[in-house]
Amino acid sequence: MDALTGKPDPVMRHRIGEVTLTLVGRDGRPLRDSAVTVEQRQHAFAFGNIGFDFVRLVGGPDPDGAEHVESFGGGGCLDLDRLASLWLNLFNTATLPFYWGRYEPRRGAPDIGRLTRTARWLAERGVTVKGHPLVWHTVQPPWLLDLGLDEVERLQRTRIRDLVGDFAGLIETWDAMNEAVIMPVFANGDNAITRLARDRGRIFMVRMAFEEARAANPSATLVLNDFDLSSAYECLIEGVLEAGIPVDAIGLQTHMHQGYRGEEYMRSTLDRFARFGLPLHLTESTIVSGHLMPPDIKDLNDYRIPRWPTTPEGEARQADEIVRHYRSLVAHPAVQAINYWGLSDDGAWLGAPVGLVRADGSSKPSYLALEGLIKGEWWLPPTELRTDAEGRLTVRGFFGDYTVSAGDRQAPFAIAPGLTDLSVTIDG
């Protein structure tokens, strides 16, 4: 059943629960035949977006005087109030950037202060914070190139332990390994991590990332992440699991600059990776609202144009496709998280119009369409109900956090898998 309309919706049944509340007052007596209001406060499902802009707006200016964020999304011109209003309205999970070359451009001087302030600001607003990435062959500090491989490995291990350990309790989810499939053969410029991966192999690199991170924070959720969704990634995952490396989630990137891949493609892809029995995180999703990148482009980074505008036709297409994309992902029981890669077109990755908001800060149809799902169809707004003679009522909705209130008295509760009965004390 749909949480709000009560109509049959078997596709979403794994996202929806029903709990019977017994409401009692501070004196322990049931609230019999009483009018109450129930409303949802938070989704259990991770609806995410990058929070790169918050580093500048909350954490402060780049100490080196330049953000260098366009290549990976972020760097928009929205002010903090406008950004927070748009972002917090839809998303409950933020990915923050820990690219080594930008986090520690000068050896021994990491950008820990700004990232800590930003992560705390988000956490204070109920946002789950994720770090990205611990190990990647791109955006590496040039000072690594002067070092031998043993020293590079030592410093990479130290970086992992320091990041995961220092941010424990604040950041509990990390993209531990990013794009290991291509890592040993990466040809777009020299970097020390590609050299290390070429010398010691993919499995070694993944083991290093996960074991060092696990040692620093045993409770962290560690993600193996890649854009290569071919059988090569499946083979890597098989090798990693056979090697006994404990992976918590499989990350799948879906940057669709060349067009939406369609429900059938997504369903078959999700099924292929769900066979490993691990949660699937859609870590990097984008859909353009302008012209599509030519299909013959093999590496999306190779497509650089002076201006890539959003268009009315493209925005209508993007709105339709983002609804289809999110529906197909949320419908799959293995999917645990979806992270969109950018709120605004301003500063978007590759300069593409992938944002849900135009460069001037106005909402695109895609923002409104996604809002219609996350805060509409998949959300329980303030709803008046009435308890029975025993002080009971039944609430049905998407898994997440809720409140029930009677007059000026209020209490929190949750709808969660396996939870069917709950006693709630209404305090005032």
C-alpha positions in Angstrom: 0.0 0.0 0.0 1.1 3.6 -0.7 1.9 5.3 2.6 -0.4 8.2 2.0 -3.1 7.1 -0.4 -3.7 3.6 0.8 -3.7 2.3 -2.8 -1.9 -0.9 -3.7 1.8 -0.3 -4.3 3.7 -3.6 -4.1 6.8 -2.1 -5.6 7.4 0.0 -2.5 6.3 -2.5 0.1 9.9 -3.0 1.3 10.1 0.7 2.2 6.9 1.0 4.1 6.0 -0.1 7.6 2.9 -0.1 9.9 3.2 0.4 13.6 0.5 0.4 16.3 1.1 3.1 18.9 -0.2 3.0 22.5 -0.2 6.6 23.7 0.1 7.3 27.4 0.5 10.5 29.4 3.1 11.2 32.0 0.8 9.6 34.6 0.9 6.3 32.7 -2.7 6.4 31.7 -3.7 5.8 28.1 -4.8 8.8 26.0 -8.3 7.4 25.2 -10.4 8.7 22.3 -8.0 11.6 21.8 -7.2 13.6 18.6 -3.5 13.6 17.8 -1.3 14.7 14.9 1.3 12.5 13.4 4.0 13.7 11.0 7.2 12.5 9.4 10.5 14.1 10.3 13.1 12.1 8.5 13.5 9.4 6.0 15.5 6.2 7.0 16.5 5.9 3.3 19.6 8.0 2.5 18.6 10.7 0.0 21.9 12.5 -0.5 23.8 15.2 -2.4 27.3 16.6 -2.3 27.8 19.2 0.3 30.9 20.7 -1.3 29.6 24.3 -1.3 29.0 24.1 2.5 32.8 23.8 3.0 33.3 27.3 1.6 30.2 28.8 3.1 30.4 27.2 6.6 34.0 26.1 6.9 35.5 29.3 5.5 37.6 30.3 2.5 40.3 28.0 1.1 43.5 28.8 3.1 45.4 28.5 -0.2 43.1 31.1 -1.8 41.4 28.9 -4.4 38.7 26.4 -4.2 39.4 24.4 -7.3 36.0 22.7 -7.2 34.5 22.9 -10.6 35.9 19.6 -11.8 34.0 17.6 -9.2 31.0 19.7 -8.5 30.4 22.5 -6.0 31.7 26.0 -5.9 28.3 27.6 -6.6 27.4 31.2 -6.0 24.4 30.5 -3.7 24.6 32.2 -0.3 24.4 30.0 2.8 20.7 30.7 3.6 19.5 29.9 0.1 21.7 26.9 -0.3 20.7 25.5 3.1 17.0 26.1 2.4 17.1 24.2 -0.9 19.5 21.5 0.2 18.0 20.6 3.6 14.5 20.6 2.2 15.3 17.4 0.2 18.4 15.7 1.4 19.5 14.0 4.6 23.0 12.8 3.7 25.9 15.0 2.6 29.1 13.9 0.9 32.1 16.1 1.8 35.3 16.2 -0.3 38.6 14.7 1.1 40.6 14.6 -2.2 44.1 14.3 -1.0 45.6 16.9 -3.4 43.1 19.5 -2.1 42.9 18.4 1.5 46.7 18.4 2.0 48.2 20.4 -0.9 51.2 21.1 1.3 52.6 18.2 3.2 51.7 18.2 6.8 49.1 21.0 6.5 45.7 19.2 6.1 42.5 21.2 5.8 41.0 19.6 8.9 39.5 22.8 10.4 37.2 23.7 7.6 36.0 20.1 7.0 35.4 19.6 10.8 33.3 22.8 11.0 31.3 21.9 8.0 30.6 18.3 9.1 29.5 19.6 12.6 27.2 22.2 11.0 25.5 19.5 8.9 25.3 17.0 11.8 23.7 19.6 14.0 20.9 19.8 11.4 20.3 16.1 11.4 22.3 15.3 8.3 24.3 12.2 8.0 27.8 13.0 6.7 29.9 10.9 4.4 33.6 11.3 3.4 34.8 10.9 -0.2 37.3 9.4 -0.9 40.0 7.7 1.2 42.0 6.2 -1.7 41.8 7.5 -5.3 44.4 7.9 -8.0 43.1 11.3 -9.1 43.6 14.7 -7.4 46.8 13.7 -5.8 49.3 16.1 -4.1 52.3 16.6 -6.4 54.7 16.3 -3.5 54.0 12.5 -3.5 55.8 12.1 -6.8 59.2 12.7 -5.3 58.8 9.8 -2.9 59.6 6.1 -3.2 56.7 3.6 -3.3 57.2 2.4 0.3 57.0 5.9 1.6 53.9 6.6 -0.6 52.2 3.5 0.9 53.1 4.5 4.4 51.7 8.0 3.9 48.5 6.6 2.3 48.0 4.3 5.3 48.6 7.2 7.7 46.1 9.4 5.8 43.4 6.7 6.0 43.9 6.2 9.7 44.1 9.9 10.5 40.9 10.8 8.5 38.8 7.9 9.7 40.0 8.2 13.3 39.9 12.0 13.6 36.4 12.2 12.2 35.0 9.1 14.0 31.6 10.0 15.6 31.1 12.8 13.1 31.7 11.0 9.8 30.8 7.3 9.9 30.5 6.5 6.2 33.4 6.6 3.7 34.1 5.9 0.1 37.1 3.8 1.2 38.3 2.9 -2.3 37.3 4.9 -5.4 37.6 3.5 -9.0 40.0 0.6 -8.3 39.1 -1.1 -11.6 41.0 1.6 -13.7 43.5 2.6 -11.0 46.6 0.5 -12.1 46.2 1.6 -15.8 45.1 5.2 -15.3 46.9 7.2 -18.1 45.7 10.8 -17.5 48.9 12.2 -16.1 51.4 10.8 -13.6 50.5 10.3 -10.0 52.0 8.3 -7.1 48.9 6.2 -6.3 48.6 4.8 -9.9 52.3 3.8 -9.6 51.6 2.1 -6.2 48.5 0.3 -7.6 50.4 -0.8 -10.7 53.2 -2.2 -8.6 51.1 -3.9 -5.9 47.7 -4.6 -7.5 44.1 -3.8 -7.0 43.4 -6.3 -4.2 46.3 -4.9 -2.3 45.0 -1.4 -2.6 41.5 -2.3 -1.6 42.8 -4.3 1.4 44.9 -1.4 2.5 42.0 1.0 2.3 39.5 -1.2 4.2 41.8 -2.6 6.8 43.3 0.7 7.8 39.9 2.4 7.9 38.4 -0.5 9.9 41.2 -0.3 12.4 40.7 3.4 12.9 36.9 3.1 13.3 35.5 -0.4 13.6 31.9 0.9 13.4 32.4 2.9 10.1 30.5 2.0 7.0 33.1 1.5 4.2 32.1 1.6 0.5 33.8 0.1 -2.5 33.0 2.6 -5.2 33.3 2.6 -9.0 32.0 4.1 -12.3 32.8 1.0 -14.2 29.6 -1.1 -14.0 30.9 -3.8 -16.3 31.8 -7.4 -15.5 35.3 -6.1 -14.6 33.9 -4.5 -11.5 32.0 -7.7 -10.7 35.3 -9.6 -11.0 37.0 -7.2 -8.7 34.3 -7.5 -6.1 34.5 -11.3 -6.3 38.3 -11.1 -5.8 37.9 -8.7 -2.9 35.4 -10.8 -1.1 37.3 -14.0 -1.8 40.3 -12.3 -0.2 38.3 -11.9 3.0 38.2 -8.1 2.8 35.0 -6.9 4.7 33.1 -4.5 2.4 30.0 -2.9 3.9 28.4 -1.5 0.7 28.9 -1.5 -3.1 29.0 1.9 -4.7 27.7 2.4 -8.2 28.2 5.7 -10.1 25.6 6.8 -12.7 26.8 10.0 -14.3 24.4 10.1 -17.2 25.7 13.0 -19.3 25.1 11.0 -22.4 21.4 10.3 -21.6 19.3 8.4 -19.1 20.1 4.7 -19.3 16.5 3.6 -18.6 14.7 1.5 -16.1 15.6 -1.8 -17.7 19.3 -1.1 -17.7 19.2 0.1 -14.1 17.1 -2.9 -12.9 19.5 -5.4 -14.6 22.5 -3.6 -13.3 21.2 -3.5 -9.7 20.3 -7.2 -9.9 23.9 -8.0 -11.1 25.5 -6.3 -8.1 22.8 -7.3 -5.6 23.9 -10.9 -6.0 26.8 -10.2 -3.6 24.4 -9.7 -0.8 25.6 -6.2 0.1 23.7 -2.9 0.2 24.0 -0.9 -2.9 24.8 2.9 -2.7 24.2 4.9 -5.9 27.0 7.2 -5.0 27.2 9.7 -7.9 24.1 10.3 -10.0 23.6 13.0 -12.6 21.1 13.7 -15.4 21.6 16.7 -17.7 19.0 19.4 -18.5 20.7 20.6 -21.7 22.0 18.9 -24.8 23.4 15.4 -24.3 27.1 14.6 -24.5 27.9 12.8 -27.8 27.7 9.0 -27.4 31.2 8.4 -28.9 32.9 10.1 -25.9 34.6 7.3 -24.0 35.9 9.3 -21.0 33.4 12.0 -19.9 36.4 14.2 -18.8 37.3 14.5 -22.5 34.3 16.6 -23.3 35.1 20.2 -22.5 33.1 23.0 -24.1 33.1 26.8 -23.2 29.4 26.8 -22.4 26.8 24.0 -21.7 23.5 25.7 -21.1 20.3 24.3 -19.6 17.3 24.5 -21.9 13.5 24.4 -21.4 13.3 21.2 -23.4 16.2 19.7 -21.5 14.7 20.7 -18.1 11.4 19.0 -19.0 13.3 15.8 -20.0 15.5 16.0 -16.8 12.4 16.3 -14.6 10.8 13.2 -16.2 14.0 11.2 -16.1 14.9 12.0 -12.5 11.5 10.8 -11.4 11.9 7.6 -13.4 15.5 7.1 -12.1 14.6 7.6 -8.4 11.5 5.4 -8.7 13.5 2.5 -10.2 16.2 2.8 -7.5 13.9 3.1 -4.5 11.9 0.2 -5.9 14.9 -2.1 -5.7 15.2 -3.7 -2.2 19.1 -3.8 -2.4 19.4 0.0 -2.8 20.2 1.8 0.5 21.3 5.2 -0.6 21.1 7.6 -3.6 23.5 10.5 -3.8 23.0 13.2 -6.5 26.1 14.9 -7.6 25.4 18.6 -7.3 22.5 21.0 -6.4 23.2 23.9 -8.7 24.5 24.2 -12.3 26.9 26.8 -11.0 30.2 25.0 -10.5 28.8 21.6 -11.7 31.1 18.8 -12.7 32.4 19.3 -16.3 30.3 22.5 -16.5 27.3 20.4 -17.4 23.7 21.5 -16.5 23.2 18.6 -14.2 21.9 20.6 -11.2 18.4 20.6 -9.8 18.7 24.4 -9.5 19.8 26.8 -12.2 23.0 28.9 -11.8 20.8 31.9 -10.7 19.4 29.9 -7.8 16.0 29.3 -9.2 14.5 25.8 -9.0 14.3 23.6 -12.1 11.3 21.4 -12.7 13.6 18.5 -11.6 13.9 19.9 -8.1 10.2 20.3 -7.8 9.6 16.8 -9.3 12.1 15.2 -6.8 10.5 17.2 -4.0 7.2 15.7 -5.1 8.6 12.2 -4.4 10.8 12.7 -1.3 8.5 15.2 0.5 5.3 14.3 -1.3 4.5 10.8 -2.4 7.0 9.2 -0.1 6.3 11.4 2.9 3.6 11.6 5.7 2.7 15.3 6.2 0.9 16.4 9.5 -2.1 14.1 9.6 -4.8 14.1 12.3 -5.7 10.7 13.7 -7.7 9.6 16.8 -6.8 7.0 19.4 -9.3 4.3 20.3 -10.7 3.4 23.8 -7.3 1.9 24.7 -5.3 4.8 23.6 -4.1 3.1 20.4 -3.8 4.1 16.8 -2.0 2.7 13.7 0.4 4.7 11.6 1.6 3.6 8.2 4.4 5.3 6.3 7.9 5.1 4.8 10.6 3.9 7.3 11.9 6.9 9.2 11.5 9.2 12.2 8.1 10.6 13.2 6.5 12.7 15.9 3.1 12.4 17.5 1.6 15.4 19.2 -1.5 16.1 21.3 -2.0 19.8 21.9 1.3 21.2 23.1 2.6 17.7 24.0 4.9 15.8 21.6 6.9 12.6 21.4 9.1 11.0 18.8 8.8 7.5 17.4 10.0 5.5 14.4 8.6 3.3 11.7 11.2 0.6 11.1 11.4 -2.9 9.7 10.0 -5.5 12.1 8.6 -2.9 14.5 4.8 -3.4 14.9 3.9 -2.2 18.4 5.2 0.7 20.4 4.3 2.4 23.6 4.8 6.2 23.5 4.7 8.6 26.3 3.3 12.0 25.3 5.2 14.5 27.5 4.5 18.2 27.9 
